[in-house]
Amino acid sequence: MGLVWGRRLESKPEELSVLYSSGRDVKALPMADELLIPFDIWNTEAHNIMLHRQGIVSRDELKVILSALLQIRKLHEGGHFKLDPQKEDVHMNIESFITEKCDPDIGRKVHTGRSRNDQIVCDMRMYLREKALQIADSLIQLVDTILTVAGDHLETVMPGFTHYQHATISTFGHLLVSYAQALERDLERLRFAYSIINRNPLGAAAGYGTSWQIDRDLTAGLLGFDEVQENSIDCVSSRWEAEAELASVICFMMNHLSIMCQDFVFMTTSEANMIRLHDGFVLGSSIMPQKRNPCPLEVTRAKAAIAHGMLQALLGIAKASLSGYNRDSQYTKYLIFDLISECELAPVILREVIRTMQVNKETMRKLAVTGFLNAVDVADHITRQFHVPFRQSYHIVAEAVRLSDAEGEITLPALNFALKNAGIEQTLDAEIFDQLSDPERNVKLKSHIGGPAPEAVAKTVNSIARKVEAHKEWLENAAGRIRKAREELEGIRKDVILG
């Protein structure tokens, strides 16, 4: 199995789970600008097609440029285009390749009317929107899985918690749907962030425009942007902003996932034993042969904290900068790359954790009938039956709980004694008391919107599912727009090279 603890598990841990948990311990990170090579190629293609349309670059020159960029793309896809640190960044590496390998005079024209300032902002926005769509897809799949599993547990009663203490009766379906509802809001945030990110900054040059008669609408279309970000100073000054927008959404997502993970970590303990994680999503101990550690869940909590710090750094770098380009903003690139690298697999891992976990229904039910979890339901019933204020009922039940403390659940004699002590001569009969001690019955009474009653949870599942369908349609349209722009540019390239 290749793992120290391999023989403890019936099936080996999922490779993705192991890599997610081990993180950078055994995984090297690429050069930052390697991630931008495909986007800088696309950026340069669109810019030079525009220069040709504007009569700045001839068709023959464009043919050489597009052919060289296609060659770079193929070399990169084959793992053979390596960035030379002596050339400083991805932009100069690509320009130098055209100059040195193809035609020096033509290579020196590819940067006409463009600065590395607007070039990197454009590359980053293309990278960020791609990651935003990937994360949206992972979130949608996670929410779909949560809703499916929740549908299987609408009647699986369990304790609800406050202050880490057993509080009242809920269901596992109700708990799962709380995660789905929170993550659906993250999808809303992601869509808004995408609308901010997907605006074309190319053409701002160094922040103050260019004397060349460029067509920014054309490059926006060829690059799949929704619109042009107009003011050239803002295009460059806001380099940090798109990064922070996506980072903020990821932080919300990671907070929600970390809450989910903490719930599951607690529920997997020997003391709780409410769920059991699949062998694929636990890791062992190097010394204790019996261990099944929920490592992917624990590292998700850590990754949430890391994301928070990186978002704070992104915001801090931009604070009180002079308008225009400042080299400080280069470091926003490293922060967002690392943040995404740490967090992008979290929804993928959690989807599989939830899909494969074992739910111990009987244990959950046993926990739901001990610890006085029906106390508030009993108080509500007393208020209705005996027409007394709720606060009086509260004190009656509190006394009954005290008197029943040794039994671990409210007893009928204790409750009737407390009623009598409060000046209520009537008593509860055994049949009604048995009903009040039935967790399934009690949870069904909470049938208002958003409550834990099976019918209420089912309605919430349907409501969230409808919203998710709208997100799926948005995702398809957004990805389709980018794909269409890519296809249009590829058609132009083919026509120029072969024509």
C-alpha angles and dihedrals in degrees: 000000000000094000128105091230097038098121093057092068129068091215127024121257116267110263091228090053092051093049091046091052097043092048116171093352090097103007125086120213119230124238107285094239093051086075089058099050096097092046095047090051091051090045092052093046092053093044093052094044085055091048089053093049088052092051094248097111122036123234091249090051091048089052091056092046096048092044091052092048090050089052090052090049092053092046090050094048088052092049094248104110106089123183115240110222089209088068090057103222147007093273096058092041091058094043091047092051091057092045096046102034103034121017125337095207094048093042090057090058099058092085096052111136093003137097129201084242096067090031095061093042088053093047091050094050090051090050093046095050090050091052091045090056092046092051090046090054092049092048092049091052091047093051091047090053093047092052092048093051091042089056088060092053106044089122099034100116120208140156119283114217138222123172088004087293130114104264116165142333122291137146134251088238090056090052094048092049090054087063092047092051092051093047091048087059087053088057089054089051090048092054091051092047089050091054089055094045099045098074124113116248094169111118096042087101110189089347100282103073129245137268090230114100097243128174109225093177089060094052090045089057095044091050096046097245119154094224145342120275095226115199108073096209092053091049090063100031091054096056090121095048102074089047091051092047092058092039090055092053091048090051091054089048093048091049090054092045092047090054089051090048093050090052091051094045089054093045092052095055118114089244095054101028092176096135136017121210120227115257089247091068103044130073130207138233126259091223109021109065095195099059126120103181121193091223099155089056093048095049090050088062090052093047089055090057091047090052091052091054093048092050090051090051092050091053092044095052091057097045114118095347116159111256112266130040121335123177089230088080091067088078092060086072094060093045096053093042091054093043092053092043090055098044112028095088095049096092090044092054094044092050090058093042090057095041094053104034122116114233114211099212096176093053090049091052093048089053090049094058097048132064096045093279090156092059096107091045090053091048091050090051093050090051091053098041100042098031095232128140116273093242090058090050089049091058092045092054092043089057091047090052091051091050091048096044094115092053094050092226135062112273125209095235091052092049094048090047090053091049091052091046088056092055096259109133096189120087137206114254121228095252094057091043091053089052090051088052093054109098094197091054093046094051091049090059090065094075100139120118108299095007125134096252109121093241091049093048090048090055091050090049089055092046093052091043090057090052091048090053088056089051090051090053091049091049092050092049094047093048090044092054092053092045091050091051090050091050092048091053092046089052091053091048092050092048093049096045097043098032 
